[in-house]
């Protein structure tokens, strides 16, 4: 049993190795602030904007968020920048509650290996899942990628991105029109992922053991999304918060889902959860401006995510 556990963890580590972040270990300066999370980190926060607001050098704030990524990826990506971690003072990690539910697992592939037989059977009847989830293709895909990583066949990205990892969302992408509740899928079959929660706790523990501050970021949402979240997802919010509080303990929080909801927010967003260039600039300035206050505060147990 112990051997199986070690084997599973090794496979997970191999699967999540990502050579696209090799540039981090080649920076001329060591980062002081590392931003982690999903596309709402990648797109909504600008490394250069935060850097300028805090009067830091270029490269002292980096963004290694990515599309469809959560705490599992970020825990491993945090480990890939080990050479440059000793200088890190602050780690910002976005919280998107729907990513913590198992219905989102198929986007990352690897977590579906932990699905029960019933979850796999249910997926066969659900047209919302891609065909690769319904067959053995995912297992094959996970093993193939892990073997490629083991053999070091991936070409590392050593070119430093213009905004040190941050990006702007293309205007031509397909925009989500789904109701907020639909983001979570069938939660009775695919509840909160224990893998997501455990890796978030491991990430926080690793950051704090190094002497850095771990802060959860609540990225802005369009008012229509937030209204539906408050009216239709209160039970899911409570469930998610309960899991996070039990795993993380008191935690610092910055940002707000409703940050732009009273200021004509549609002009600042590309879709319900991703900001355009002006929204990115405003949110980045806001995060940088509130960081000293948040750092000076004591960590607390989380409240409802829509209450901040």
Backbone torsions as a table, in degrees:
resi	resn	phi	psi	omega
1	UNK	NA	-43.7	178.6
2	UNK	-61.6	-39.7	179.4
3	UNK	-64.0	-39.3	178.3
4	UNK	-64.5	-41.1	179.6
5	UNK	-62.7	-46.7	179.5
6	UNK	-62.7	-40.4	179.1
7	UNK	-63.4	-41.3	179.2
8	UNK	-64.8	-41.6	179.4
9	UNK	-66.6	-37.8	178.1
10	UNK	-65.9	-41.9	177.5
11	UNK	-62.0	-41.6	178.5
12	UNK	-61.5	-45.9	179.9
13	UNK	-60.9	-44.0	178.6
14	UNK	-63.9	-42.9	-176.7
15	UNK	-61.4	-38.7	-174.6
16	UNK	-92.5	1.6	172.0
17	UNK	-62.4	137.2	-174.6
18	UNK	-140.0	108.1	-177.8
19	UNK	-72.5	-8.8	-179.9
20	UNK	-69.9	-11.1	178.1
21	UNK	-103.8	16.8	179.5
22	UNK	-61.5	-26.7	-179.2
23	UNK	-60.5	-26.8	-177.8
24	UNK	-61.3	-39.8	-178.0
25	UNK	-79.9	1.4	179.1
26	UNK	-116.0	10.6	179.8
27	UNK	-67.5	145.3	178.4
28	UNK	-71.7	-18.9	175.0
29	UNK	-122.7	160.5	178.6
30	UNK	-95.3	137.0	-177.1
31	UNK	-68.2	143.6	174.8
32	UNK	-104.9	-27.6	178.0
33	UNK	-127.1	126.1	177.7
34	UNK	-115.9	127.8	-179.3
35	UNK	-107.2	124.2	-176.0
36	UNK	-121.6	157.5	173.4
37	UNK	141.7	-161.8	-176.5
38	UNK	-87.3	-161.2	179.0
39	UNK	-63.9	-21.5	177.9
40	UNK	-74.5	-12.1	168.1
41	UNK	-92.7	-47.7	-178.7
42	UNK	-53.2	-42.9	-171.7
43	UNK	-99.7	-31.1	-171.6
44	UNK	-87.5	-17.1	-179.5
45	UNK	-123.6	129.9	179.3
46	UNK	-98.2	123.6	178.3
47	UNK	-59.6	-44.0	-177.7
48	UNK	-65.8	-39.2	179.8
49	UNK	-64.3	-46.7	179.0
50	UNK	-62.8	-42.1	-179.8
51	UNK	-59.7	-47.6	-177.9
52	UNK	-65.4	-41.4	-178.6
53	UNK	-63.7	-34.1	-177.7
54	UNK	-95.2	4.2	178.4
55	UNK	58.2	45.3	177.2
56	UNK	-104.3	167.2	178.2
57	UNK	-80.2	151.4	174.4
58	UNK	-55.7	131.7	-179.9
59	UNK	97.0	-10.8	177.7
60	UNK	-83.8	-8.4	170.5
61	UNK	-125.5	123.3	-179.8
62	UNK	-129.1	152.9	-178.1
63	UNK	-121.6	114.2	176.7
64	UNK	-119.0	35.3	171.2
65	UNK	-74.1	169.2	-179.6
66	UNK	-162.5	158.8	-178.1
67	UNK	-62.7	133.7	176.6
68	UNK	63.2	25.8	-178.0
69	UNK	-109.6	148.1	-178.8
70	UNK	-135.7	-152.0	-173.3
71	UNK	-68.5	-27.7	-178.7
72	UNK	-65.9	-51.8	177.5
73	UNK	-59.9	-47.0	-171.7
74	UNK	-66.0	-33.4	175.7
75	UNK	-60.7	-43.9	-179.1
76	UNK	-74.5	-36.4	178.3
77	UNK	-66.7	-35.6	175.1
78	UNK	-57.9	-37.9	179.6
79	UNK	-73.8	-24.8	-178.9
80	UNK	-72.7	-18.1	-180.0
81	UNK	-102.9	29.3	-175.1
82	UNK	-55.8	-32.9	-178.5
83	UNK	-62.9	-28.1	-175.6
84	UNK	-113.0	15.7	-174.2
85	UNK	-83.6	-21.2	-173.7
86	UNK	-64.6	-19.6	-179.6
87	UNK	-91.1	-11.7	-173.3
88	UNK	-69.4	129.7	179.5
89	UNK	-107.0	-28.7	-176.0
90	UNK	-138.5	134.5	171.9
91	UNK	-120.4	122.4	177.5
92	UNK	-103.7	129.3	-177.5
93	UNK	-130.4	119.3	-179.6
94	UNK	-70.3	151.2	176.0
95	UNK	-119.7	113.3	172.3
96	UNK	-119.1	103.9	-168.1
97	UNK	-57.9	-32.8	-177.3
98	UNK	-67.0	-26.8	179.9
99	UNK	-67.5	-21.8	-178.8
100	UNK	-78.7	-7.6	-179.3
101	UNK	-94.7	147.3	-171.6
102	UNK	-65.7	-18.9	177.2
103	UNK	-64.9	-17.7	178.9
104	UNK	-88.0	-7.4	-174.1
105	UNK	-57.3	-36.2	-173.4
106	UNK	-62.1	-25.5	-180.0
107	UNK	-67.8	-27.1	178.3
108	UNK	-100.8	-7.0	177.5
109	UNK	67.4	-63.2	-171.8
110	UNK	-53.5	-46.8	-176.4
111	UNK	-60.8	-20.4	179.7
112	UNK	-68.0	-14.6	175.6
113	UNK	-63.8	-20.2	-179.4
114	UNK	-93.8	-0.5	179.5
115	UNK	-64.6	148.4	175.5
116	UNK	-79.6	163.6	175.7
117	UNK	-56.3	-38.2	179.8
118	UNK	-63.6	-39.8	178.9
119	UNK	-64.4	-36.0	178.0
120	UNK	-70.2	-41.5	177.9
121	UNK	-62.4	-43.0	-179.9
122	UNK	-61.6	-39.2	-178.8
123	UNK	-61.9	-30.5	179.8
124	UNK	-62.5	-34.1	-177.9
125	UNK	-89.2	-3.0	-176.2
126	UNK	-106.1	111.5	-177.2
127	UNK	-69.2	-9.1	179.9
128	UNK	-75.1	-14.8	179.8
129	UNK	-93.6	140.6	177.4
130	UNK	-68.9	157.5	-175.1
131	UNK	-60.8	-29.7	-177.9
132	UNK	-63.0	-25.3	178.5
133	UNK	-73.6	-25.9	-172.1
134	UNK	-88.0	-3.4	-178.0
135	UNK	-127.4	-168.2	177.2
136	UNK	-83.9	6.5	-175.0
137	UNK	-62.1	-34.3	-177.5
138	UNK	-66.4	-42.0	178.4
139	UNK	-60.2	-45.2	178.7
140	UNK	-61.0	-43.4	-179.1
141	UNK	-62.6	-44.7	-179.8
142	UNK	-62.8	-46.1	-178.6
143	UNK	-64.7	-43.4	-179.5
144	UNK	-61.3	-45.9	-179.3
145	UNK	-64.3	-41.5	-179.8
146	UNK	-63.1	-39.8	178.6
147	UNK	-65.2	-41.4	177.8
148	UNK	-59.5	-40.7	178.9
149	UNK	-66.2	-40.1	-179.4
150	UNK	-62.8	-35.8	-178.6
151	UNK	-89.0	-0.7	178.5
152	UNK	55.9	46.9	179.8
153	UNK	-88.7	-11.3	179.2
154	UNK	-75.9	141.4	178.2
155	UNK	-87.4	118.4	-177.5
156	UNK	-67.1	144.6	176.8
157	UNK	-90.4	107.1	-177.8
158	UNK	-102.6	1.5	179.7
159	UNK	-88.1	122.0	-178.3
160	UNK	-70.4	124.4	178.6
161	UNK	-61.4	152.6	-176.5
162	UNK	-56.2	-44.0	-178.9
163	UNK	-106.0	32.4	176.6
164	UNK	49.2	47.0	174.6
165	UNK	106.2	-31.8	-179.2
166	UNK	-70.5	151.4	-179.7
167	UNK	-137.0	163.8	170.4
168	UNK	-105.0	140.9	-178.1
169	UNK	-75.4	128.2	177.6
170	UNK	-60.0	142.5	-177.5
171	UNK	-73.0	-19.0	-173.9
172	UNK	-91.4	0.4	-177.6
173	UNK	-67.8	155.2	176.6
174	UNK	-69.1	124.5	-175.0
175	UNK	-93.7	139.3	-179.0
176	UNK	-71.8	135.2	174.7
177	UNK	-121.1	11.8	-177.1
178	UNK	-69.6	146.6	172.7
179	UNK	-65.7	152.4	-175.3
180	UNK	-55.0	-44.8	-177.8
181	UNK	-59.9	-30.6	-178.4
182	UNK	-67.9	-21.1	178.8
183	UNK	-60.4	-28.4	-171.8
184	UNK	-89.7	-15.2	-179.3
185	UNK	70.9	-160.7	-179.0
186	UNK	-84.8	94.3	-171.2
187	UNK	-75.0	-17.2	175.9
188	UNK	-71.9	-28.0	178.1
189	UNK	-94.1	-36.7	-177.9
190	UNK	-120.9	81.2	-177.1
191	UNK	-76.0	-170.3	177.3
192	UNK	-56.3	134.5	-178.1
193	UNK	-79.4	119.0	176.3
194	UNK	-65.8	-28.8	177.6
195	UNK	-65.8	-43.5	177.2
196	UNK	-60.0	-48.5	-176.8
197	UNK	-64.1	-44.1	-177.4
198	UNK	-66.3	-38.0	179.5
199	UNK	-72.6	-30.7	174.4
200	UNK	-63.9	-42.6	178.9
201	UNK	-65.7	-40.1	178.3
202	UNK	-65.4	-38.7	177.4
203	UNK	-63.2	-48.7	180.0
204	UNK	-60.4	-44.4	-179.3
205	UNK	-63.1	-42.0	179.8
206	UNK	-64.3	-42.8	179.0
207	UNK	-61.8	-46.9	-175.6
208	UNK	-72.4	-32.8	176.7
209	UNK	-63.6	-25.6	179.1
210	UNK	-83.8	-8.3	178.8
211	UNK	95.4	5.6	178.8
212	UNK	-93.0	163.5	178.0
213	UNK	-95.2	133.1	179.2
214	UNK	-103.7	124.0	-176.7
215	UNK	-131.1	128.2	174.5
216	UNK	-81.7	137.4	-179.1
217	UNK	-110.6	128.8	174.5
218	UNK	-101.1	102.9	-177.8
219	UNK	-75.8	148.2	-177.3
220	UNK	-62.5	150.5	175.1
221	UNK	-126.8	151.8	174.6
222	UNK	-64.0	151.9	-175.0
223	UNK	-57.9	-39.6	-179.1
224	UNK	-62.5	-38.8	177.8
225	UNK	-66.3	-46.6	-176.7
226	UNK	-65.6	-41.1	178.4
227	UNK	-59.0	-43.6	179.6
228	UNK	-69.2	-35.1	178.0
229	UNK	-62.9	-43.9	-178.9
230	UNK	-69.1	-34.0	-175.9
231	UNK	-89.6	-28.0	-172.4
232	UNK	-115.1	-13.5	-171.1
233	UNK	-123.4	20.5	-176.4
234	UNK	-63.2	-37.7	179.0
235	UNK	-66.7	-41.8	178.4
236	UNK	-65.6	-40.0	178.0
237	UNK	-60.2	-46.8	-180.0
238	UNK	-62.8	-41.5	-179.9
239	UNK	-63.2	-46.5	-179.5
240	UNK	-63.4	-45.5	-179.9
241	UNK	-62.0	-39.7	178.9
242	UNK	-59.6	-44.1	178.6
243	UNK	-64.8	-44.5	-178.4
244	UNK	-64.5	-45.0	-179.0
245	UNK	-62.2	-40.3	179.9
246	UNK	-65.7	-35.3	-176.3
247	UNK	-86.8	-36.9	-172.7
248	UNK	-97.7	-27.6	-171.9
249	UNK	73.1	-165.5	179.1
250	UNK	-57.7	134.8	-174.0
251	UNK	-142.9	142.8	175.8
252	UNK	-78.0	146.4	-179.3
253	UNK	-133.6	141.9	175.9
254	UNK	-137.2	151.7	179.8
255	UNK	91.1	179.7	-178.3
256	UNK	-160.2	135.7	174.3
257	UNK	-57.4	-35.3	-174.9
258	UNK	-98.2	20.8	-173.4
259	UNK	-56.7	-37.5	-177.4
260	UNK	-111.2	12.1	-171.9
261	UNK	-69.3	-18.7	-177.7
262	UNK	-106.3	12.0	-173.9
263	UNK	-130.4	45.0	-180.0
264	UNK	60.0	52.5	-167.9
265	UNK	-63.1	-19.9	-177.0
266	UNK	-62.8	-24.5	179.8
267	UNK	-77.8	-13.4	-176.7
268	UNK	-101.0	-10.3	-173.8
269	UNK	-111.5	149.4	170.1
270	UNK	-87.0	-40.9	173.2
271	UNK	-144.4	-162.0	-173.6
272	UNK	-60.1	-31.4	-170.8
273	UNK	-127.0	-2.0	-177.8
274	UNK	-116.8	133.4	-177.7
275	UNK	-87.4	151.1	170.1
276	UNK	-84.8	-170.4	-174.1
277	UNK	-61.8	-43.5	-180.0
278	UNK	-69.7	-39.9	176.5
279	UNK	-62.8	-41.9	177.8
280	UNK	-60.1	-44.0	-179.4
281	UNK	-62.4	-45.2	-178.4
282	UNK	-66.1	-43.0	-178.4
283	UNK	-67.7	-39.9	178.8
284	UNK	-62.2	-44.6	178.2
285	UNK	-62.5	-38.8	-179.2
286	UNK	-66.3	-45.4	179.7
287	UNK	-61.8	-46.5	179.8
288	UNK	-62.8	-39.3	-179.0
289	UNK	-68.0	-31.9	-177.3
290	UNK	-93.6	-7.7	-177.3
291	UNK	-57.3	-47.3	-179.8
292	UNK	-57.2	-40.6	179.5
293	UNK	-64.8	-43.1	-179.0
294	UNK	-67.7	-41.1	179.1
295	UNK	-63.7	-32.7	-179.2
296	UNK	-79.0	-14.9	-178.0
297	UNK	-84.9	162.4	176.1
298	UNK	-86.4	140.0	175.6
299	UNK	-60.0	145.4	-180.0
300	UNK	-134.9	160.2	172.2
301	UNK	-66.4	145.9	-174.9
302	UNK	-71.9	143.7	169.0
303	UNK	-99.1	-173.7	174.1
304	UNK	-53.4	135.7	-176.4
305	UNK	-63.2	-26.7	-179.9
306	UNK	-84.6	-0.3	-177.6
307	UNK	-90.1	-8.1	-177.3
308	UNK	-85.5	NA	NA
